[in-house]
Amino acid sequence: MTIAPVLPTYNRAAVSFERGVGARAYTADGIEYLDFGAGVAVNSCGHAHPHLVQALSEQAAKIWHTSNIYQMPGQTKLAERLIAHSFADTVFFCNSGTEATELAIKMARKFHYVNGAPERVEIITFEGAFHGRTLAALAAGGQEKYLEGFGPKAAGFVQLPFGDHQALETAIGPNTAAIYIEPVQGEGGIRPVPHQCLRGLRALCDKHGILLMFDEIQCGIGRTGKLFAHEWAGITPDIMAVAKGIGGGFPLGAVLATENAAKGMVAGTHGSTFGGNPLATAVGNAVLDVVLGDGFLDNVLRQSINLKQKLERLKDQHPTIIEDIRGSGLMMGIKCKVANIALQKAALDEKLLIIGAGDNVVRLLPPLIVTDADVTEAVNKLERACVALEKAN
Ligand SMILES: *Cc1c(COP(=O)(O)O)cnc(C)c1O
């Protein structure tokens, strides 16, 4: 037998980590890495945040899992807090981003169904999008490389070029249910949607009576310096998918919705065995304690400016390696002139963890607790990585 014991669907780097503290992760040999990937924007509060460790430990000693057939006070509390800090009137909890996408799609279709327009099933998405790996989420993402070989693509998805307003106007028809978009594209290469475009989408959805849905699975929960990225544009969606950072490393996802958008989702129409169980929501509540704490988002903004300035300087110093710096908050992309995996590898050699993305970009997604010293160190490591690449070329 030659197949790996774990299904070989990942290209893994030859390194593993035994423990972590803040923005640092350590191998079993005690080698320190600066973690500017945060497990793909998941470890929002850094590794082993004392408040999260305490919340998880205390809950673990009480009860881990009951079932959504019973009342769950921790889940209700987390929902109420998310509602108090967003556009939403109601929240569903699941375990991952792709499940959140799945429900967003179902909810949009059900909304039109109960409104007497069952033909409105089509979801409009955008080129470069990533919404998850279930069959419906893959159809929404529309990326051929992920769809190939997995049978017929789920019906009811229309994908448009990124930023083509004319295509959008003509694509909305009698079968359209919703527009689904990441306010800042993550996997697609850290491409922020201009605020004006988000406002335009809101107006378009209102005009046509369709729903606006945001995928804030990567850009939400403080990543851009606001709790949710769309807040920068001054508009709100009808439905929003959240995951990654909300669990701080514990698997947790959520769908936030207005009462109107959620009106078809009555008892029995959706569910999850694990979704929002006591352990998960204890951690989720602890993450919110931290992220909504005094000055937390101010630090995200401050470090964002700090990081961006230093990266711009790096770009000027290494024009054969770096083409462009882009992003929002602590969701920063370096568009490379060399292969992005080469820069990622050179950074790994310098003990800096960063993450590849589409459009030949590497992503910097540090935990939101990073300090001046962390940012300086990360950019110094990147600098050495650039020098190493220049020497090799
Ligand atoms: C990661 C991600 C997903 C999928 O989340 P999973 O938890 O891996 O299912 C969906 N959308 C966006 C924007 C993401 O970044």
The ligand as an SDF file (V2000), in Angstrom:
LIG
                    3D

 15 15  0  0  0  0  0  0  0  0999 V2000
  -12.1850   29.3170    4.1070 C   0  0  0  0  0  0  0  0  0  0  0  0
  -13.2930   29.9200    3.3530 C   0  0  0  0  0  0  0  0  0  0  0  0
  -14.4640   29.2030    3.0810 C   0  0  0  0  0  0  0  0  0  0  0  0
  -14.6290   27.7510    3.4550 C   0  0  0  0  0  0  0  0  0  0  0  0
  -14.5300   27.5490    4.8230 O   0  0  0  0  0  0  0  0  0  0  0  0
  -14.2920   26.0670    5.4080 P   0  0  0  0  0  0  0  0  0  0  0  0
  -14.3410   26.2680    6.8880 O   0  0  0  0  0  0  0  0  0  0  0  0
  -12.9780   25.6000    4.9070 O   0  0  0  0  0  0  0  0  0  0  0  0
  -15.3970   25.2140    4.9160 O   0  0  0  0  0  0  0  0  0  0  0  0
  -15.4880   29.8560    2.4200 C   0  0  0  0  0  0  0  0  0  0  0  0
  -15.3720   31.1470    2.0460 N   0  0  0  0  0  0  0  0  0  0  0  0
  -14.2620   31.8700    2.2960 C   0  0  0  0  0  0  0  0  0  0  0  0
  -14.2090   33.3070    1.8970 C   0  0  0  0  0  0  0  0  0  0  0  0
  -13.1910   31.2800    2.9430 C   0  0  0  0  0  0  0  0  0  0  0  0
  -12.0800   31.9940    3.1680 O   0  0  0  0  0  0  0  0  0  0  0  0
  1  2  1  0
  2  3  1  0
  2 14  2  0
  3  4  1  0
  3 10  2  0
  4  5  1  0
  5  6  1  0
  6  7  2  0
  6  8  1  0
  6  9  1  0
 10 11  1  0
 11 12  2  0
 12 13  1  0
 12 14  1  0
 14 15  1  0
M  END
$$$$
